Amino acid sequence: MLEKAQIRERNNLSLKEVLDIEAMEDTPLIQFGRTEKSGLKTHHDNALVITALLADYEVGRIFINFRSSADILFEKAYNVYMQLGDIPLEKVNTSLYRFAGEIIHPRGMISLLLKLGTQTPQKICMIKFPMVDVSSAYNAILGRPALKAFQAVISTCHMKIKFLAPGGMGEVQRDPLLSRKCYIETVRKGQKRNMEETYKEAPSNKQRKGVQQEEKSEEGEGTSPKVLPAKKMLNIELSLGDSGKTTQIGSQMDDTIWKEVI
């Protein structure tokens, strides 16, 4: 038989499940309609880039990346767009990893208020950003932590974000011009980085000359030495006493070869 404490615990769990279901039923439905696609180009493949208020400063080029496990703020954006002074950064012991496996060490963690929504209703959440000093086409990246905080849902088809906000459903539309600019800049940065890496790996002029000289010396090892003409020639009779039949040989010929010829 079950003890009273176990029965009470099971009843509490059942009650909690019922309350959770009721809370989910009260949550507004986030949905996207066909009419919201009007005006969008069918071939758009650019990233979802938005403009938002970060610490009461309007900051563009914010990349929405639901694959990112962290929200990231680039130091360039902090210095250029937000004049907040020297705010002490929280120490960060973990590193960030790019898609190609490159390791990035953040300078620290900073907490900033982020406001989403171009029109009412709007929503404000405190977001923790690891700050990194890395060249990027974007000013910030909103990953899964921020999307979860805003209870946001992304539709890449509609190029829009919707989130639950006090008083209704908030939304943010992609900025197509910024998205295109960021895409072009990202591609150019990648091409430049590849060229720099290729240039670093390429041998210098001195190295190329050294390789060529080495190749020439290696080729010379397997070939016969060049035969040079003798500086002084001697007339030798082929038959003793017959001066009409003679030939010429070099005066500096080796003694052994000389005896064989004679």
C-alpha positions as YAML, in Angstrom:
chain: A
units: angstrom
residues:
- id: 1
  name: MET
  ca: [0.00, 0.00, 0.00]
- id: 2
  name: LEU
  ca: [1.16, 3.52, -0.73]
- id: 3
  name: GLU
  ca: [1.99, 5.81, 2.14]
- id: 4
  name: LYS
  ca: [0.08, 9.05, 2.60]
- id: 5
  name: ALA
  ca: [3.14, 11.14, 1.67]
- id: 6
  name: GLN
  ca: [3.49, 9.33, -1.67]
- id: 7
  name: ILE
  ca: [-0.22, 9.76, -2.43]
- id: 8
  name: ARG
  ca: [0.00, 13.47, -1.58]
- id: 9
  name: GLU
  ca: [3.05, 13.88, -3.84]
- id: 10
  name: ARG
  ca: [1.30, 12.20, -6.76]
- id: 11
  name: ASN
  ca: [-1.74, 14.42, -6.32]
- id: 12
  name: ASN
  ca: [0.45, 17.51, -6.29]
- id: 13
  name: LEU
  ca: [2.16, 16.40, -9.52]
- id: 14
  name: SER
  ca: [-1.19, 15.78, -11.19]
- id: 15
  name: LEU
  ca: [-2.44, 19.21, -10.09]
- id: 16
  name: LYS
  ca: [0.75, 20.84, -11.46]
- id: 17
  name: GLU
  ca: [0.26, 19.15, -14.83]
- id: 18
  name: VAL
  ca: [-3.33, 20.43, -14.99]
- id: 19
  name: LEU
  ca: [-2.19, 23.96, -14.16]
- id: 20
  name: ASP
  ca: [0.53, 23.79, -16.85]
- id: 21
  name: ILE
  ca: [-2.03, 22.69, -19.44]
- id: 22
  name: GLU
  ca: [-4.36, 25.52, -18.46]
- id: 23
  name: ALA
  ca: [-1.48, 28.00, -18.71]
- id: 24
  name: MET
  ca: [-0.65, 26.73, -22.19]
- id: 25
  name: GLU
  ca: [-4.29, 27.06, -23.26]
- id: 26
  name: ASP
  ca: [-4.30, 30.70, -22.09]
- id: 27
  name: THR
  ca: [-1.17, 31.49, -24.13]
- id: 28
  name: PRO
  ca: [-2.00, 33.36, -27.37]
- id: 29
  name: LEU
  ca: [-1.40, 31.45, -30.58]
- id: 30
  name: ILE
  ca: [1.57, 32.64, -32.63]
- id: 31
  name: GLN
  ca: [0.85, 32.16, -36.31]
- id: 32
  name: PHE
  ca: [1.85, 33.55, -39.69]
- id: 33
  name: GLY
  ca: [-0.60, 34.11, -42.54]
- id: 34
  name: ARG
  ca: [-0.28, 34.10, -46.31]
- id: 35
  name: THR
  ca: [-1.04, 37.80, -46.53]
- id: 36
  name: GLU
  ca: [2.11, 38.54, -44.52]
- id: 37
  name: LYS
  ca: [4.23, 37.28, -47.42]
- id: 38
  name: SER
  ca: [3.01, 40.05, -49.72]
- id: 39
  name: GLY
  ca: [5.84, 42.20, -50.99]
- id: 40
  name: LEU
  ca: [8.50, 39.57, -50.32]
- id: 41
  name: LYS
  ca: [10.60, 38.24, -53.17]
- id: 42
  name: THR
  ca: [10.17, 34.51, -53.62]
- id: 43
  name: HIS
  ca: [13.92, 33.96, -54.15]
- id: 44
  name: HIS
  ca: [15.11, 35.71, -50.99]
- id: 45
  name: ASP
  ca: [17.76, 33.68, -49.17]
- id: 46
  name: ASN
  ca: [19.47, 36.37, -47.14]
- id: 47
  name: ALA
  ca: [19.79, 36.19, -43.37]
- id: 48
  name: LEU
  ca: [17.21, 37.61, -40.99]
- id: 49
  name: VAL
  ca: [18.71, 40.97, -40.00]
- id: 50
  name: ILE
  ca: [16.79, 43.51, -37.91]
- id: 51
  name: THR
  ca: [17.14, 46.86, -36.17]
- id: 52
  name: ALA
  ca: [16.34, 47.14, -32.45]
- id: 53
  name: LEU
  ca: [16.89, 49.33, -29.40]
- id: 54
  name: LEU
  ca: [19.86, 48.15, -27.37]
- id: 55
  name: ALA
  ca: [20.40, 50.10, -24.14]
- id: 56
  name: ASP
  ca: [18.12, 52.81, -25.64]
- id: 57
  name: TYR
  ca: [20.40, 53.11, -28.69]
- id: 58
  name: GLU
  ca: [19.13, 52.20, -32.14]
- id: 59
  name: VAL
  ca: [21.40, 49.46, -33.42]
- id: 60
  name: GLY
  ca: [21.08, 47.89, -36.85]
- id: 61
  name: ARG
  ca: [22.68, 44.81, -38.38]
- id: 62
  name: ILE
  ca: [21.43, 42.48, -35.64]
- id: 63
  name: PHE
  ca: [21.60, 38.93, -36.99]
- id: 64
  name: ILE
  ca: [18.88, 36.53, -35.80]
- id: 65
  name: ASN
  ca: [20.54, 33.12, -35.60]
- id: 66
  name: PHE
  ca: [18.52, 30.42, -33.83]
- id: 67
  name: ARG
  ca: [21.47, 28.02, -34.31]
- id: 68
  name: SER
  ca: [23.68, 30.12, -32.04]
- id: 69
  name: SER
  ca: [23.85, 28.97, -28.42]
- id: 70
  name: ALA
  ca: [24.89, 32.47, -27.27]
- id: 71
  name: ASP
  ca: [23.89, 36.09, -27.80]
- id: 72
  name: ILE
  ca: [26.93, 38.01, -29.01]
- id: 73
  name: LEU
  ca: [27.81, 41.70, -29.04]
- id: 74
  name: PHE
  ca: [30.70, 42.86, -31.20]
- id: 75
  name: GLU
  ca: [32.98, 45.41, -29.57]
- id: 76
  name: LYS
  ca: [32.94, 47.62, -32.67]
- id: 77
  name: ALA
  ca: [29.20, 48.17, -32.29]
- id: 78
  name: TYR
  ca: [29.53, 48.90, -28.58]
- id: 79
  name: ASN
  ca: [32.17, 51.57, -29.17]
- id: 80
  name: VAL
  ca: [30.53, 53.19, -32.22]
- id: 81
  name: TYR
  ca: [26.79, 53.07, -31.56]
- id: 82
  name: MET
  ca: [26.49, 52.97, -27.76]
- id: 83
  name: GLN
  ca: [28.19, 55.71, -25.78]
- id: 84
  name: LEU
  ca: [27.91, 53.98, -22.43]
- id: 85
  name: GLY
  ca: [31.45, 54.61, -21.25]
- id: 86
  name: ASP
  ca: [33.62, 52.03, -19.56]
- id: 87
  name: ILE
  ca: [31.14, 49.60, -18.07]
- id: 88
  name: PRO
  ca: [32.92, 46.84, -16.13]
- id: 89
  name: LEU
  ca: [32.55, 43.49, -17.86]
- id: 90
  name: GLU
  ca: [31.79, 40.27, -16.06]
- id: 91
  name: LYS
  ca: [34.50, 37.66, -16.32]
- id: 92
  name: VAL
  ca: [33.88, 34.85, -18.80]
- id: 93
  name: ASN
  ca: [35.69, 31.54, -18.44]
- id: 94
  name: THR
  ca: [34.22, 29.82, -21.50]
- id: 95
  name: SER
  ca: [35.17, 30.23, -25.16]
- id: 96
  name: LEU
  ca: [33.03, 30.56, -28.26]
- id: 97
  name: TYR
  ca: [33.41, 28.38, -31.32]
- id: 98
  name: ARG
  ca: [32.71, 29.41, -34.88]
- id: 99
  name: PHE
  ca: [31.27, 27.12, -37.54]
- id: 100
  name: ALA
  ca: [34.74, 26.24, -38.86]
- id: 101
  name: GLY
  ca: [36.00, 25.42, -35.36]
- id: 102
  name: GLU
  ca: [37.79, 28.73, -34.77]
- id: 103
  name: ILE
  ca: [38.05, 29.52, -31.05]
- id: 104
  name: ILE
  ca: [37.09, 33.01, -29.87]
- id: 105
  name: HIS
  ca: [37.81, 34.26, -26.36]
- id: 106
  name: PRO
  ca: [35.26, 36.89, -25.22]
- id: 107
  name: ARG
  ca: [36.56, 39.99, -23.47]
- id: 108
  name: GLY
  ca: [33.78, 39.68, -20.92]
- id: 109
  name: MET
  ca: [30.02, 39.60, -20.38]
- id: 110
  name: ILE
  ca: [27.75, 42.65, -20.43]
- id: 111
  name: SER
  ca: [24.03, 42.85, -19.56]
- id: 112
  name: LEU
  ca: [21.95, 45.26, -21.66]
- id: 113
  name: LEU
  ca: [18.24, 46.00, -22.08]
- id: 114
  name: LEU
  ca: [16.97, 44.95, -25.50]
- id: 115
  name: LYS
  ca: [13.66, 46.25, -26.86]
- id: 116
  name: LEU
  ca: [11.96, 44.48, -29.77]
- id: 117
  name: GLY
  ca: [9.01, 45.77, -31.75]
- id: 118
  name: THR
  ca: [8.78, 48.66, -34.17]
- id: 119
  name: GLN
  ca: [5.17, 49.31, -33.13]
- id: 120
  name: THR
  ca: [3.14, 48.53, -30.05]
- id: 121
  name: PRO
  ca: [3.07, 46.12, -28.41]
- id: 122
  name: GLN
  ca: [6.78, 46.08, -27.62]
- id: 123
  name: LYS
  ca: [8.79, 43.97, -25.23]
- id: 124
  name: ILE
  ca: [11.95, 44.61, -23.20]
- id: 125
  name: CYS
  ca: [14.25, 41.92, -21.80]
- id: 126
  name: MET
  ca: [17.62, 41.99, -20.09]
- id: 127
  name: ILE
  ca: [20.06, 40.06, -22.27]
- id: 128
  name: LYS
  ca: [23.57, 38.94, -21.37]
- id: 129
  name: PHE
  ca: [26.01, 39.42, -24.24]
- id: 130
  name: PRO
  ca: [29.55, 38.02, -24.43]
- id: 131
  name: MET
  ca: [31.55, 40.86, -26.00]
- id: 132
  name: VAL
  ca: [34.05, 39.84, -28.66]
- id: 133
  name: ASP
  ca: [36.64, 41.82, -30.61]
- id: 134
  name: VAL
  ca: [36.17, 40.14, -33.99]
- id: 135
  name: SER
  ca: [35.66, 41.61, -37.45]
- id: 136
  name: SER
  ca: [32.09, 40.99, -38.60]
- id: 137
  name: ALA
  ca: [29.46, 42.42, -40.91]
- id: 138
  name: TYR
  ca: [27.02, 42.35, -37.99]
- id: 139
  name: ASN
  ca: [26.83, 44.42, -34.81]
- id: 140
  name: ALA
  ca: [25.20, 41.75, -32.67]
- id: 141
  name: ILE
  ca: [23.82, 38.22, -32.86]
- id: 142
  name: LEU
  ca: [20.64, 37.13, -31.13]
- id: 143
  name: GLY
  ca: [20.74, 33.40, -30.49]
- id: 144
  name: ARG
  ca: [18.58, 30.93, -28.64]
- id: 145
  name: PRO
  ca: [18.89, 32.57, -25.17]
- id: 146
  name: ALA
  ca: [17.40, 35.88, -26.36]
- id: 147
  name: LEU
  ca: [14.73, 34.18, -28.46]
- id: 148
  name: LYS
  ca: [13.70, 32.14, -25.44]
- id: 149
  name: ALA
  ca: [13.60, 35.23, -23.21]
- id: 150
  name: PHE
  ca: [11.28, 36.99, -25.66]
- id: 151
  name: GLN
  ca: [9.24, 33.81, -26.31]
- id: 152
  name: ALA
  ca: [9.89, 34.56, -29.95]
- id: 153
  name: VAL
  ca: [9.08, 32.50, -33.02]
- id: 154
  name: ILE
  ca: [10.90, 32.97, -36.34]
- id: 155
  name: SER
  ca: [9.48, 32.48, -39.81]
- id: 156
  name: THR
  ca: [12.20, 32.51, -42.46]
- id: 157
  name: CYS
  ca: [9.48, 32.24, -45.08]
- id: 158
  name: HIS
  ca: [7.87, 35.49, -43.91]
- id: 159
  name: MET
  ca: [11.22, 36.99, -42.80]
- id: 160
  name: LYS
  ca: [9.63, 38.06, -39.55]
- id: 161
  name: ILE
  ca: [9.82, 37.49, -35.79]
- id: 162
  name: LYS
  ca: [6.76, 37.30, -33.57]
- id: 163
  name: PHE
  ca: [6.82, 37.26, -29.79]
- id: 164
  name: LEU
  ca: [4.47, 37.36, -26.84]
- id: 165
  name: ALA
  ca: [4.26, 40.85, -25.34]
- id: 166
  name: PRO
  ca: [2.14, 42.57, -22.71]
- id: 167
  name: GLY
  ca: [-1.06, 43.58, -24.44]
- id: 168
  name: GLY
  ca: [-0.82, 41.33, -27.48]
- id: 169
  name: MET
  ca: [1.52, 39.96, -30.11]
- id: 170
  name: GLY
  ca: [4.65, 41.88, -31.05]
- id: 171
  name: GLU
  ca: [6.60, 41.48, -34.26]
- id: 172
  name: VAL
  ca: [9.77, 42.63, -36.00]
- id: 173
  name: GLN
  ca: [10.17, 42.63, -39.78]
- id: 174
  name: ARG
  ca: [13.46, 41.97, -41.51]
- id: 175
  name: ASP
  ca: [15.31, 44.91, -43.05]
- id: 176
  name: PRO
  ca: [15.93, 43.66, -46.63]
- id: 177
  name: LEU
  ca: [18.49, 46.35, -47.49]
- id: 178
  name: LEU
  ca: [20.59, 45.64, -44.40]
- id: 179
  name: SER
  ca: [20.31, 41.89, -45.01]
- id: 180
  name: ARG
  ca: [21.68, 42.26, -48.53]
- id: 181
  name: LYS
  ca: [24.50, 44.58, -47.45]
- id: 182
  name: CYS
  ca: [25.55, 42.22, -44.66]
- id: 183
  name: TYR
  ca: [25.51, 39.26, -47.04]
- id: 184
  name: ILE
  ca: [27.74, 41.01, -49.59]
- id: 185
  name: GLU
  ca: [30.13, 42.23, -46.88]
- id: 186
  name: THR
  ca: [30.35, 38.76, -45.32]
- id: 187
  name: VAL
  ca: [31.20, 37.19, -48.68]
- id: 188
  name: ARG
  ca: [33.89, 39.80, -49.36]
- id: 189
  name: LYS
  ca: [35.42, 39.33, -45.92]
- id: 190
  name: GLY
  ca: [35.55, 35.58, -46.52]
- id: 191
  name: GLN
  ca: [37.23, 36.02, -49.91]
- id: 192
  name: LYS
  ca: [39.77, 38.45, -48.45]
- id: 193
  name: ARG
  ca: [40.56, 36.07, -45.59]
- id: 194
  name: ASN
  ca: [41.06, 33.19, -48.04]
- id: 195
  name: MET
  ca: [43.40, 35.30, -50.17]
- id: 196
  name: GLU
  ca: [45.43, 36.30, -47.10]
- id: 197
  name: GLU
  ca: [45.75, 32.68, -46.00]
- id: 198
  name: THR
  ca: [46.78, 31.64, -49.51]
- id: 199
  name: TYR
  ca: [49.38, 34.43, -49.63]
- id: 200
  name: LYS
  ca: [50.81, 33.35, -46.27]
- id: 201
  name: GLU
  ca: [51.16, 29.76, -47.46]
- id: 202
  name: ALA
  ca: [52.71, 30.72, -50.82]
- id: 203
  name: PRO
  ca: [56.56, 30.61, -50.93]
- id: 204
  name: SER
  ca: [58.44, 33.88, -51.17]
- id: 205
  name: ASN
  ca: [60.63, 34.84, -54.15]
- id: 206
  name: LYS
  ca: [63.77, 33.73, -52.28]
- id: 207
  name: GLN
  ca: [62.18, 30.40, -51.43]
- id: 208
  name: ARG
  ca: [61.08, 29.90, -55.04]
- id: 209
  name: LYS
  ca: [64.62, 30.69, -56.28]
- id: 210
  name: GLY
  ca: [66.06, 28.26, -53.76]
- id: 211
  name: VAL
  ca: [63.70, 25.53, -54.95]
- id: 212
  name: GLN
  ca: [64.57, 26.20, -58.58]
- id: 213
  name: GLN
  ca: [68.31, 26.04, -57.85]
- id: 214
  name: GLU
  ca: [67.82, 22.83, -55.89]
- id: 215
  name: GLU
  ca: [65.84, 21.32, -58.76]
- id: 216
  name: LYS
  ca: [68.60, 22.27, -61.17]
- id: 217
  name: SER
  ca: [71.27, 20.70, -58.97]
- id: 218
  name: GLU
  ca: [69.19, 17.53, -58.62]
- id: 219
  name: GLU
  ca: [68.76, 17.35, -62.38]
- id: 220
  name: GLY
  ca: [72.53, 17.76, -62.81]
- id: 221
  name: GLU
  ca: [73.30, 14.81, -60.54]
- id: 222
  name: GLY
  ca: [71.75, 12.29, -62.90]
- id: 223
  name: THR
  ca: [73.23, 13.65, -66.18]
- id: 224
  name: SER
  ca: [76.62, 13.13, -67.78]
- id: 225
  name: PRO
  ca: [79.19, 15.91, -67.51]
- id: 226
  name: LYS
  ca: [79.48, 18.16, -70.55]
- id: 227
  name: VAL
  ca: [82.40, 17.38, -72.93]
- id: 228
  name: LEU
  ca: [84.55, 20.45, -73.52]
- id: 229
  name: PRO
  ca: [86.79, 20.84, -76.61]
- id: 230
  name: ALA
  ca: [90.54, 20.43, -76.06]
- id: 231
  name: LYS
  ca: [92.52, 23.63, -76.05]
- id: 232
  name: LYS
  ca: [95.56, 22.08, -77.96]
- id: 233
  name: MET
  ca: [95.46, 19.23, -80.46]
- id: 234
  name: LEU
  ca: [98.24, 16.81, -81.54]
- id: 235
  name: ASN
  ca: [98.53, 15.04, -84.92]
- id: 236
  name: ILE
  ca: [99.00, 11.25, -84.52]
- id: 237
  name: GLU
  ca: [99.82, 8.81, -87.36]
- id: 238
  name: LEU
  ca: [97.35, 5.93, -87.53]
- id: 239
  name: SER
  ca: [100.05, 3.74, -89.17]
- id: 240
  name: LEU
  ca: [103.69, 4.21, -88.37]
- id: 241
  name: GLY
  ca: [105.52, 5.72, -91.32]
- id: 242
  name: ASP
  ca: [102.31, 6.62, -93.14]
- id: 243
  name: SER
  ca: [102.02, 10.41, -92.78]
- id: 244
  name: GLY
  ca: [98.94, 10.47, -95.00]
- id: 245
  name: LYS
  ca: [96.78, 8.75, -92.39]
- id: 246
  name: THR
  ca: [96.67, 10.90, -89.25]
- id: 247
  name: THR
  ca: [94.18, 12.00, -86.62]
- id: 248
  name: GLN
  ca: [94.10, 14.61, -83.88]
- id: 249
  name: ILE
  ca: [93.82, 14.05, -80.16]
- id: 250
  name: GLY
  ca: [93.90, 16.42, -77.22]
- id: 251
  name: SER
  ca: [97.25, 17.15, -75.67]
- id: 252
  name: GLN
  ca: [95.68, 17.10, -72.15]
- id: 253
  name: MET
  ca: [94.18, 13.64, -72.51]
- id: 254
  name: ASP
  ca: [94.46, 11.30, -69.52]
- id: 255
  name: ASP
  ca: [97.54, 9.02, -69.69]
- id: 256
  name: THR
  ca: [95.47, 5.84, -69.48]
- id: 257
  name: ILE
  ca: [93.24, 6.86, -72.38]
- id: 258
  name: TRP
  ca: [96.33, 8.09, -74.29]
- id: 259
  name: LYS
  ca: [97.95, 4.65, -74.12]
- id: 260
  name: GLU
  ca: [94.75, 2.93, -75.24]
- id: 261
  name: VAL
  ca: [94.43, 5.23, -78.25]
- id: 262
  name: ILE
  ca: [98.07, 4.88, -79.21]
...
